[in-house]
Amino acid sequence: MVKFFLYLLRWQLSTPILWLVVRNLGSGILSTILANLIGGTIFFWIDKYIFTSKAIEMWHFKEKGICDNCGKEAPLWRLVLAPGYDKRNAEAKYLCFDCSKKKTDELRRRGIPIRGRSK
């Protein structure tokens, strides 16, 4: 509940800027504050879902490096987070395209729904 109220307070910090815009449309400061409270109440839950959802994939990229699997120098990436897959606290292993494709295909066969790196 504390996070929710801090979130609403953060929304209220935008009130002066929003008020400058909406006052030209005939709204006053109290209307602006109320609009911010309503917006904050709606978007708190949406933002919470977006930033904590396990449905989101997280990839890390390197423009160039050595593949930890085959040793080839190439652009590299690693899957960090996906539904049923969490390597945020694991040792970082970056893979080239071919090795990454093999790894993501293997994870898909194990039932982990990965959208990226399917080409």
C-alpha positions in Angstrom: 0.0 0.0 0.0 2.9 2.3 0.7 4.2 1.8 -2.9 0.8 2.7 -4.2 0.7 6.0 -2.2 4.3 6.9 -3.3 3.2 6.2 -6.9 0.3 8.6 -6.5 2.6 11.2 -5.0 4.9 10.8 -8.0 1.9 11.4 -10.3 1.0 14.5 -8.4 4.5 15.9 -9.1 3.3 16.2 -12.7 0.3 18.3 -11.7 1.9 21.7 -12.3 3.0 20.8 -15.9 -0.4 19.1 -16.6 -2.3 22.1 -15.2 -0.5 24.5 -17.5 -1.8 22.5 -20.4 -5.3 21.8 -19.2 -6.1 25.3 -17.8 -6.3 26.5 -21.4 -9.0 23.9 -21.9 -11.0 25.4 -19.0 -10.0 23.1 -16.1 -8.7 24.3 -12.8 -6.0 23.0 -10.4 -8.4 20.8 -8.5 -9.6 19.1 -11.7 -6.0 18.5 -12.6 -5.2 17.0 -9.2 -8.3 14.7 -9.4 -7.3 13.7 -13.0 -3.9 12.8 -11.7 -5.3 10.7 -8.9 -7.5 8.8 -11.3 -4.7 8.3 -13.8 -2.3 7.2 -11.0 -4.9 4.7 -9.7 -5.3 3.2 -13.1 -1.7 3.1 -14.2 -0.2 1.9 -11.0 -1.7 -1.5 -11.7 -0.7 -1.5 -15.3 2.9 -0.4 -14.6 3.1 -2.9 -11.8 2.2 -5.7 -14.2 4.5 -4.4 -16.9 7.6 -4.2 -14.7 7.0 -7.3 -12.6 5.4 -9.6 -15.2 7.1 -13.0 -15.8 5.5 -12.9 -19.3 8.2 -10.4 -20.4 11.5 -11.6 -21.9 14.7 -9.9 -21.1 17.8 -10.2 -23.3 21.3 -8.8 -22.9 23.3 -7.9 -26.0 27.0 -7.3 -26.9 27.9 -5.7 -30.2 30.9 -8.0 -30.5 32.6 -10.6 -28.4 33.6 -14.2 -28.1 30.8 -16.8 -28.0 31.0 -18.7 -24.6 29.9 -21.9 -26.4 31.8 -22.1 -29.7 34.5 -19.4 -29.4 33.4 -17.5 -32.6 33.8 -13.7 -32.6 30.4 -12.2 -33.4 27.6 -10.1 -32.0 26.3 -11.9 -28.9 23.2 -12.1 -26.7 21.8 -14.0 -23.8 18.4 -14.7 -22.6 18.1 -13.6 -19.1 14.4 -13.8 -18.2 11.4 -15.6 -19.8 8.3 -17.4 -18.4 9.8 -20.3 -16.5 13.4 -19.2 -17.1 15.4 -16.9 -14.8 19.1 -16.5 -15.2 19.4 -13.0 -13.6 21.6 -14.5 -10.8 23.5 -17.0 -13.0 26.9 -16.6 -14.6 26.5 -14.6 -17.8 27.0 -16.7 -20.9 26.8 -14.9 -24.2 26.1 -16.8 -27.4 26.5 -16.1 -31.1 23.5 -16.4 -33.4 23.9 -20.1 -34.2 24.5 -21.2 -30.6 21.7 -18.9 -29.4 19.3 -20.5 -31.9 20.2 -24.0 -30.7 19.8 -22.9 -27.1 16.4 -21.2 -27.6 15.2 -24.2 -29.7 16.2 -26.5 -26.8 14.3 -24.3 -24.3 11.2 -24.3 -26.5 11.3 -28.1 -26.7 11.4 -28.1 -22.8 8.2 -26.0 -22.9 9.6 -22.5 -22.2 7.7 -20.0 -24.5 10.4 -17.8 -26.0 9.5 -15.3 -28.7 12.9 -13.8 -29.6 15.8 -15.4 -31.6 13.6 -17.7 -33.7 15.1 -16.9 -37.1 
